[in-house]
Amino acid sequence: MHDRATKEVDYAIGAGTVSVPVCRHCHGDIRRGVQDLDAVPSDTRPGEPYFLGDDKWAVTGYGALVEDLPTALFRYEQARRATTG
């Protein structure tokens, strides 16, 4: 598990970049070159950066990638229910 995100790092996706939040420990590892952002794993999908996952916490960045977390979680659940029947 990661502690609270306190820093952001840039991650290249296609031709652009996205700033993603990381915890203090992971930020230090990335800054020192011990690991790169690709190695900051999802808690549910090991080996994949957490923010590329498809669970509700990944798509919201644990609340850091959306303005209104409760609304984003509600919309996520609505969309999930609509696609699963």
N, C-alpha and C positions, 0 to 999 in steps of 0.2 A: 504494500500500500504506500501511497505517496502522501506527504503532508500537504498543507494548504499551498496553492500556487502563489508565489510571491514575485516571480519574474516572468518575462516573456522572451522567447527566442524566435527567430525567423526560420521558417521551413519552406523550401522550394517545392511548389506543386506546378507541374507543367511549366509554363512560361512566367508564372508569377510566384509570389511568396505570400505566406500568411504568418502573422505573429500569433504564437500559441503560448498559453500559460504553462509554466512548469514549476514544480516545487523547488525549494531551496537546494535540496540534495542533488536533484537531477540537473539543475542549472549549473551548480558547481562542477559536476562531472562533465557536462557539455563544454563549459568554459575552459576547463583544464585539458580537454581532448581525451578524457577517459572513455567517454561514449559520445556518439552523436545523437541527434534527435530521433533518428530511426530506431535507436535502441531503447528509447523511453517507452516501455511497453504499456499496452492496454491491460487493465486488470482482468478483462474478460477474453482478450485475444492476444495471447503472448506472442511477441515478435513483431507486432504491428504497433505503430505509434497510436496512442490512445485516441487522438482526435480524428483518425481515419476510420474508426469503427462505426458501426451502425446502431449501437444501443443509444438510449436516450441521454446518457451521460457523455458519450463521445460526441454526439452531434451538437450538444450544447456546451461542450468544453467544461463540464461540471459547473455550468453557469457563467463561465467567463467569455463565451463566444456569442452570447445572446443578451439583448437588453433586458428582457423580462422572462426570467426563468420559469415562473409558474405557468405563464401563457405558452411558452415554448414546450414545456413538458405536456401540457394539455393537448396541444396540437400534435405532438409526437404520438401520444396515445390514440388520438382520433384517427390519425393516418394509419397507424399500425392495425387498429381494429377494422378499418375500412379495407385493408389489403388481406386480412386473415379471415374475413367472413363475418 
